[in-house]
Structures are given as C-alpha cells and as structure tokens.
C-alpha cells in the first residue's frame, strides 16, 4: 500500500513506515502498559471507548457541520462527505463541536478516566480545553512534540488521540515515530521550546523520511475503528498521513495527567486562555532557522 505524509509517498509496510503494535491484550495490566509506553513511546488500544457513544458524538458533530454547509447534502450524514470548496479546519476550544454532549461524556467520564486512573495509579484530571480537528481531503499535520505547546506543568501528560468514527488509512490517521521519545538532542533543544514564549513555528519537520534517515526510528500507523485510542507522551514525535478520501477526518486530542501534579495554566478553567502569544507577533521564527541554531 502507498501512503502519503506531506510530499512523501511511502510504502506501507516498508523501511520508513509500518503498522502500530497493539497493546490491547495488556489493557488490564497497568504495569505492562507502563513498560510498553517506556519502550515504544505509545499505546494503541482497541475498543477503550464505547463505540456507540463515539458514533453518537460523531453524529452530533456532523449535524453541526451539515448546518454550516460543509457536507455534501446528497450523501449519508454519517459518511461526512465534504461539500466542494469546504476545508474544515481546527475546531479547538469552546464551540458547538467540542461541547457536543456525547463528546463531553466520552472524553471526561467513564472508560477513559478509569483507564488513566489504572495507568497512572491515582486520581487524574483532563484539560478543560479540547483539541478537535475536522481534516479535509489533502490536509496533513507535520511532525512535532506536544511538549512545545503544553510544557508548563508536569511533563507527565498523556495525549489521547481519538478518531470520531472509523478512520482507515485513506482518511489520514495519526502516525507515531517509534523511538523518538529517546532522541535526546532533540528533546534538549526543540523539546525545551515554548511556542508562546519563543514565537517559533511548532512543527519540527514536514519530511518523515528526513527524520528517520537522520535520527533513526520508524513511523507507525494503522487503520482505526470508532472506540480505539492512541495514547502517547509529550516527547513522542507524531504526524498524520494525508487525507486521501473525499470525507472529513474528525479526531480529537485530549490530555490527561495526575491531579496531584502541576498543570499548564493555559489549558484549564472555565474559559482556558490557550495560546496567547503564538502567531501574534510580526515575525514568527521559522523552524529551519531554529534547527540550524540548535544543530539538529
């Protein structure tokens, strides 16, 4: 199978990208999951969310997108077929998609909270800000660490990437660069950046091949079904495949940590302030410039 990340066309499976390893058999063994996270930098877990609840959240969101005129009216609602000229986009924060009742229930209660309480061993909290993406055909996300966007509290924060509906390869699911959580020079340079403080573009690279050739590791991805999640830490490099379908890829990123540890103030509260300085300056520093400075 051929897949695309940015301008690169890669064979799956192949030298640069292969399939994610499934950690679901260890779902009820938190010690084994912690060891797998340390080894691989991610956990692929099937069926963590209630599938019916995921599909209910999807329906509520698609009804909003249909009202906005973003969906092809002659196609089934749940297919999420994009109307010509519509581009979707980032829908984080407080809006009609992220406040859909089923979505709130999905990411703030129930199975996912119970999972993290077992995985982390104590009471957990989730950020009040919710990241939601409605990804149009042709779009993708470049490689980055999450820590550059949310590194002011504990560094033991875990991202949960949730596909809101079945998300096969052609919709452009997430890809993990396995081993990237051990790229020490990148962690000590790029990994100490703060986009609001430093006014630097957030993506480390748009070229998945360059990263593997220069630093090692291998990209991993897979088909996903409603109910599946991909969990990873702040120093795991990730990107997405290009959406090569005619449908929106609707996915969320929610963050979980121990309630007892410090929290990044940008992402909590009734109305989180989010990024207050990033992209709000006369000159954003290109990542290429910073990489030259860091020698990475």
Secondary structure, 3 states (H helix, E strand, C coil): CEEEECCEEEECCCCCEEECCECHHHCCCHHHHHHHHHHHCEEEECCCCCHHHHHHHHHHHHHHHHHCCCECCCCCHHHCEECCCCCEEECCCCCCCCCCHHHHHHHHCCHHHHHHHHHHCCCEEECCCCEEEEECCCCCCCEECHHHCCCCCCCCCEEEEEECCCECHHHCCEEEEECHHHCHHHHHCHHHCCHHHHCECCCCECCHHHHHHHHCCEEEECCECCCCEEEEECCCCEEECCCCCCECEEEEEEEEEECCCCCCHHHCCCCCCCCCCCCCCCCCECHHHHHHHHCC
